[in-house]
Every structure is written in C-alpha cells, then in structure tokens.
Amino acid sequence: MKKILFFLILMGLFYEVISQSFTIEQISSYPFPSELTTSQTGNSIAWAMNEQGLRNIYISQEPEYAPKNITSFDKDDGQEITSLQFSNDGKFIVFVRGGEHGSNWNYDAGINPASETNIPKVAIWKVSLENGKAEMLTEGDNPIISPDSKTIAFLKNRQIWTIPVAEGKASQHFEVKGSINSFQWSPDGKQILFELNRGTHSLIGIYSDHDRPIQWIEPSFQRDVSPKWSLDGKMIAFVRLPGGKSEPHPILEQRHSPWEIWVADAASGSGSSRWKSPETLMGSVPTTHGRFNLHWAAENQLVYLSYEDGWPHLYTMDPFSGPSKQLTKGQFMVEHINLSHDKSKIFFSANTGSDKLDIDRRHIGMVNLKDDQMVMLTEGEGIEAIPVALSDNQKIAFFSATSQRPMLPAILDIPTKEIKLIATDLIPSDFPDNLVVPKQVIFKSSDGMVIHGQIFEKPGGSSKKPGVVFVHGGPQRQMLLGWHYGDYYSNTYAVNQYLAEMGFVVLSVNFRLGIGYGYEFHKAPRTYWQGAEEYLDVKAAGEYLASLENVDENRIGIYGGSYGGYLTALALGKDSGLFKVGVDIHGVHELSSRLKLQDGFEQAPDYTKALKIAWLSSPLAYLDTWTSPVLFIHGDDDRNVQVSQTTDLIRRFDEKKKPYEYLIIPDDSHHWMKHSNLIKVNKETAEFLNKHLNQK
Ligand SMILES: CC(=O)N[C@@H](C)C(=O)N[C@@H](C)C(=O)N[C@@H](C)C(=O)O
C-alpha cells in the first residue's frame, strides 16, 4: 500500500512538473520597449528595445512601419539606452548609453552589472540615418539637439556642455555656480533656458552668449522649476515652490504643499504669478508622472496637471486673461502627457473607458484644444500607454500590451481609428502563448479601504493550491490586468505568470499609496514610517487568498520588491502565522532615517511620538515574532534602496541566530540591468516559494 501511495505522489509531482508548459527563461524573454520618440517630419518613430539584455534602437517609417534595427549592441552588459531623439533635419538620432536613470541617486554614474574591469561610462551617441553609422560622441548625459541640428547640448558634472554634430570636440558652454537640473534651447536656437539648483533655492536663467551676462528670470529665495519657453520664444512659464527650510512642523500631520505658475518676459526677466494652487491637501504639488506637466500649447495656452479635484487631471489657462479650465474630468487618472507637434492636441494614458474593469487598465485619450473636448482613442481589454504624436498630427504611437502579449509599439491613425502593431516578430518564437488572464478582485481592508487586486490562476491542478501575495513597489504604482508599461513591473508580471504556471494562486495587491484610485487612496494618512496602515491591505490580501475555496490557507507565501520588499518583511514579522514564507527583494527595513533628523534648537512637536511610530512601522520591531523562512535578495549597486537595508537586517538575523537564505547580486542595481541577473532573481524567488509551499 505504501509503495502505491509513494508512486502516486511521485506521479503527481511528475505530472505537476511536466504540466509546466514554459520555463522562467522563456517567460522572462519578453522584449521590453522604451524611449518612444517621433521625428519632426516624415512620420517616423524610434524606440529602444531590451531583448534579453541586448538593448538596441529600432526605427519604423511610413507606410509599412517595418522595424529596422539601427544599432548593434550585442552584449548583456546592463547598459541602458535613454534620451533617444531625432534631429529636426531627420538626418540622425542621438541617445545616451549607460547609467541607471531609474535611480534616486547617482543616476548619471556608470553602472557595471557585468563586473567588467573598466566601469562603463555614461556617453552620448549619434546614429546617422543616412549611412547608418553609430558613433560615441562624448561622455555626458541629457543631450538635446539644437533646433538647427548643428549642435548637441548636454549635461556633464551638472553643467551645460556642447559638441558640434559635425567634427569637433565637446566644450563647456558656460560656467554657472550651482547644479543645472534641466535646460531647453530657445525656439530659434540662439539661447538656452536652464533650471539651476543653488541648494536653498533654485533660479531660472537664460544664456545668450559669452558677451552677455546670464538673464535671471524673476530671481527669488524660492525654488523655481520646470521652465518652459513659449512657442514664440518671448515668454517663460515656470513653477514656483517654497525655498529654504521651514520651522519643524508636526511630522505626523499631512500638510498642503503649495505651488504657483508664473509667466515672465524672456527679454527682461520680469514676470508675475498667474495661478496659485488651491490651499488644500489635494491642491498640493502633484506627484503624477511628469509632475506639473507644464506645457505651452496652441493659442499661447498653458496646460498643466493638478490633483485638486481628487484625481490627476489636465487643466488649461490663458496666462494673461483667464482663469483655468478643467480639460479632463471623472474618477480616473491621466499620466504620460504629450502634445501634438502643432500643440493643438494633448494625448495621455488614462485608466478609464466603457468597461468598469478599465480602472485597472490604461487606454489612450486625447483633448483637442480647438474645442477642449476629451475623447478616448483606444478601448478594450488591452493596455495602451505612453502616447507620442507623429509629425502629421494625425497619428500617435504608443506601447500596447494584452494579458497575453508583452508591450510592443503600435501606431493609431486618429481619423480611421486603425491600429497597427509593430515589431511582433521581436517576441521570441518560444515565448509562452498560453498565459493566464489575470482576474480583477476587489476586497476590503480591516479599516474599510476598498482594495483592487489581480488573481493569476492556471485552471485545473490541485483542488487546494498554495497561494502567493505579490506586493508591488514604488509605492506610487498600479498593477494592471495585463503586461505593465514599466520595465520592473513587466518583469513581476512575468514572475506572477510563472508562479501560476507552477500551480500557485497569485494575488497581486494594489495597496493604498498606489496610483489610479484617487487622492485619498494615493496619499492615505498614517502610512509608511507614519504608521504603515498600508500593511492592512497586504494582510487583507493574504486573508482574502486564504479564504478562497481552492487555496490551502496553510500554504500562503508573499514576495515583493523595494517598497514591496518592505511590506513583505513587515508581513513576515507581524504575521508569520498567515504568511508562511517570503522573498524580500531589496526591501526597506530601517525607517528612522526617513525622519528628518532634528538639528539645532528646534524639534517637531510630535518628534518623540513620530520616532516611536516609525519604529513600530519598521520590520525591525518584529524580528522576535518573525518565524517564517525568508530569502533576502539585493543588488549591491542599488541606487533606489541602499544595500545596507539588507546587510543590516541580515546582521540582526545573524546575531539572533535566525535562519534565512540570501542572494547578493554584485554590481547590479535596483532594476536588474543585466538580464542574466534578472533570470537568477526570478528563478531563485520562484524556487524558494516552491520549495516551501508547493512540495507536498
Ligand atoms: C524617491 C522614491 O521613493 N523613489 C521611488 C520610485 C523608489 O525608489 N521606490 C522604491 C522604494 C521602490 O519601490 N522602487 C521600485 C520598485 C519602484 O516601483 O519604483
């Protein structure tokens, strides 16, 4: 009898293994597009494509839009492509290779995930569209081609340098005290507008030539940012924020963060405030992609984004006569905002449409500034994001995905609504074609917060499956009902599909602090080091999963990266009874550093209380109740979450003689720049969960 039982168990295991129809390498082999850009004439598009670590540039030209590879970088060396742009004359493309631009610090320092003996530099490259020659021009970052296509301005050591497009060496364009955050050529190419950080305040200046001093624009002790030339080059719009350091306000109270829109005369530098944010929490500085999204549009209108009605929406104003007007309205968010080349139309991604599930998707919308009417240009069960207008102002390019197919560029002809998917043959021939369709689930946290999630479950298999909660990072993110437009979350979507394939029921939880569900959700109080109430949503997700008929409540795991790693550690510390195993990927653990250390005489009135709450919001407070097995993973060139967050936690585990497993990835960052590292992390994550939850 025992032999028969053993044989049946063996067959069951064998069945489950062979029933896996794809490997982690196959599901992680999705090509990831980024840096979508369009030419000024001729309706061409270009994008960067990461094909299993090989990052190259493709262009597509009308009418067929067949993708053409114009670079040949052939090593999985972690060197990303950014700042991709066409020259106005359409003769060449410029881009940056190297660096880690998704970082919170040191984003323009070379990254070396291949551990080469020379750390790769961050460099500016040019590809001729006439003869196909690709050449590195100079070290530097953030290049912008001059309107006449003859010069490339760029940042080096936070100063503006230039290099002639033809022959010639790079040289510092001018010297100015401070760090230049951004710059812009004037429409006629004769001047450069720049935003300068001087520590306690920020200034906006215009460089004309060596014989004229910098023209400061309404200099003040405030922080002036996001300057934009008007279309005729006569005016400058910018945002004014408070400068300096305030008295120490109560730490645990949410406060209005004020901002104003100013307009100044470029020649004289004098200007005035044209709009002040409503003095409400929702009227605070927006934190949506693109932040203020301040743009000059046709008819000298100013377009901007504000959260003031509780959702990130677009507004317009005539800076000289009129009050502002709301262009997009409703319970949805807009992000990825871009204007048509003639500045008469605004395109954006939005989580809205005719289907109630659209709140967990993205579709493309447009506002025509001729009549200020908003229309949705795409709909359905797919995910469309990051629209960019083509030069004829009649087409847009964007990234398109479904629950089955990863992101690819697509082109929509606005009048005909015809959509053309591009580069489908860049999806590997052995890429899985039988992925599960994530199902929207909605449940409530213990405090009543309504939480959205996505369930990934492969039909069939065991009647009682193990469950895994996935916790995204950011935290200002939203997981979707399909492949994600962000590289980090395309990867976690792949991992969730693989875990479902292995027989897990996966619940990806969109906890509070995420985007897409309005201000109250995105800016919920008493969260992170101020009380970690977002953990209630993670716990509710675990309990929801455990309550499902087809899930074994005694085999629930959790994993997450970065902010999701923080919540994974908190879950394992606070609720090892619910979460039986976890994988904490570059998580945040020590939170007191988030409290601005009080110096001098003054201290926030609630500083002591805040310190206590920060401690109780940290996984470090729960090590004695943390009994579930854990795998710690961190790259040691992480520039979003210090690797010390994991080394220090491991030190505490060692001192407490607590078991753990670990995986350190030397020289890689927060974003697994080297594909082979991404595969290693994905595989170890899945195998660790499988070892503890899926072995009968
Ligand atoms: C300043 C800041 O918090 N930046 C965030 C983008 C960040 O780095 N957050 C991390 C803690 C994190 O969650 N990173 C990834 C996973 C992300 O989604 O940004």
Ligand as a Chemical Component Dictionary entry (heavy atoms), coordinates in Angstrom:
data_LIG
# 
_chem_comp.id                   LIG 
_chem_comp.type                 NON-POLYMER 
_chem_comp.pdbx_formal_charge   0 
_chem_comp.three_letter_code    LIG 
# 
loop_
_chem_comp_atom.comp_id 
_chem_comp_atom.atom_id 
_chem_comp_atom.alt_atom_id 
_chem_comp_atom.type_symbol 
_chem_comp_atom.charge 
_chem_comp_atom.model_Cartn_x 
_chem_comp_atom.model_Cartn_y 
_chem_comp_atom.model_Cartn_z 
_chem_comp_atom.pdbx_ordinal 
LIG C1  C1  C 0 12.164 58.610 -4.003 1  
LIG C2  C2  C 0 11.469 57.293 -4.114 2  
LIG O1  O1  O 0 10.888 56.758 -3.199 3  
LIG N1  N1  N 0 11.527 56.728 -5.339 4  
LIG C3  C3  C 0 10.767 55.554 -5.593 5  
LIG C4  C4  C 0 10.487 55.472 -7.053 6  
LIG C5  C5  C 0 11.569 54.329 -5.169 7  
LIG O2  O2  O 0 12.740 54.207 -5.440 8  
LIG N2  N2  N 0 10.863 53.456 -4.514 9  
LIG C6  C6  C 0 11.479 52.224 -4.141 10 
LIG C7  C7  C 0 11.374 52.057 -2.655 11 
LIG C8  C8  C 0 10.772 51.204 -4.949 12 
LIG O3  O3  O 0 9.744  50.704 -4.561 13 
LIG N3  N3  N 0 11.311 51.079 -6.210 14 
LIG C9  C9  C 0 10.702 50.435 -7.371 15 
LIG C10 C10 C 0 10.347 49.042 -7.210 16 
LIG C11 C11 C 0 9.575  51.301 -7.897 17 
LIG O4  O4  O 0 8.481  50.863 -8.197 18 
LIG O5  O5  O 0 9.895  52.466 -8.026 19 
# 
loop_
_chem_comp_bond.comp_id 
_chem_comp_bond.atom_id_1 
_chem_comp_bond.atom_id_2 
_chem_comp_bond.value_order 
_chem_comp_bond.pdbx_ordinal 
LIG C1  C2  SING 1  
LIG C2  O1  DOUB 2  
LIG C2  N1  SING 3  
LIG N1  C3  SING 4  
LIG C3  C4  SING 5  
LIG C3  C5  SING 6  
LIG C5  O2  DOUB 7  
LIG C5  N2  SING 8  
LIG N2  C6  SING 9  
LIG C6  C7  SING 10 
LIG C6  C8  SING 11 
LIG C8  O3  DOUB 12 
LIG C8  N3  SING 13 
LIG N3  C9  SING 14 
LIG C9  C10 SING 15 
LIG C9  C11 SING 16 
LIG C11 O4  DOUB 17 
LIG C11 O5  SING 18 
# 
